[in-house]
């Protein structure tokens, strides 16, 4: 009777139906239900472990050996991405949107700065802070790609950080190639006994490399297209000023700028000075070819 009286009460009717449903459950089903929560927890844990293993990438782990990291990254890259690693694009077109677009299409390239000091700069009279902001903005676009491979930003710093406003500028290579230790030069001029190259000052060139690296790192850049080790034999070549000398022995001495750029600084110098990665230009023997008059050559 009580049930019939309460039929009008919707909540009472629902409650009765739920209790009846519970009574109809099979005891085996009820027993299984009591153990479902621990099993669900184990299943969830397994899923988390699987996801963790899937997201772990050896090439991102700084604790792994370099060779292991490279092999792991290469195994993940498509053919187009590998080809993309051999491309260079100019600063003025390397916007974050473009870098992200290239990456999403599996064709990632690293950006390089202007060549031969053509003045490709983020702004007129750009400050070091402006350069840093530009490099970081482009880098963010690269890191948003599928494999998050950072780009390498390079710049021509062939006689100081020559693209940057108010940076220290040194004589070009043709001028540095004639530098001499003063006392040695006096002795040479009097005696004229020894080979001229023996009196060059490679330690001075090394200090120039050290000073250049400091300025470059101050703008957020880690890679320079320097030095030029061309041995100019034909004055009609349009870039003879980038050559230290027409004598290959003098050019060899001037390569002391490389350890200066890359952190092997002269003795008694301040420790902990930032360094950059250098790159010797250009293709071997290109400057020696007959009628090698082109302005642009390969690096």
PEGI-V164428 format. One record per pair of residues at least 4 apart in sequence whose C-alpha atoms are under 6 Angstrom apart, sorted by the first residue. I is the first residue (numbers start at 0). J is the second residue. If there is no record, write none. Layout:
I/J + I/J
//
This chain:
35/39 + 57/68 + 58/68 + 58/71 + 58/72 + 76/80 + 79/106 + 80/105 + 80/106 + 80/107 + 83/106 + 83/107 + 83/108 + 84/108 + 86/108 + 87/108 + 87/109 + 87/110 + 87/111 + 88/110 + 88/111 + 89/110 + 89/111 + 89/112 + 90/112 + 94/137 + 95/137 + 95/140 + 98/140 + 98/141 + 99/140 + 99/144 + 101/106 + 101/107 + 102/106 + 102/107 + 102/144 + 103/144 + 109/150 + 109/151 + 110/152 + 111/152 + 111/153 + 112/153 + 112/154 + 113/117 + 113/119 + 124/164 + 125/129 + 127/218 + 130/218 + 131/218 + 131/219 + 141/149 + 142/147 + 142/148 + 142/149 + 143/147 + 153/222 + 153/223 + 154/223 + 154/224 + 155/223 + 155/224 + 156/160 + 156/161 + 156/223 + 157/225 + 157/226 + 158/169 + 158/171 + 159/167 + 159/168 + 159/169 + 159/211 + 160/166 + 160/211 + 161/168 + 170/174 + 172/176 + 172/241 + 172/242 + 172/243 + 173/240 + 173/242 + 173/243 + 176/243 + 176/244 + 178/199 + 179/198 + 179/199 + 179/200 + 180/200 + 183/187 + 183/198 + 186/190 + 187/191 + 196/249 + 201/252 + 201/253 + 201/255 + 204/256 + 205/255 + 205/256 + 205/259 + 208/256 + 208/259 + 208/260 + 209/259 + 209/260 + 212/260 + 212/274 + 212/275 + 213/273 + 215/220 + 216/220 + 221/275 + 222/275 + 222/276 + 223/277 + 224/278 + 225/277 + 225/278 + 225/279 + 226/279 + 227/279 + 227/280 + 228/280 + 229/242 + 230/242 + 230/245 + 230/247 + 231/239 + 231/242 + 231/245 + 231/286 + 232/245 + 232/287 + 236/291 + 236/292 + 237/292 + 237/294 + 243/250 + 244/250 + 258/262 + 258/263 + 259/263 + 259/264 + 260/274 + 260/275 + 261/274 + 261/275 + 261/276 + 262/274 + 280/298 + 281/298 + 282/298
//
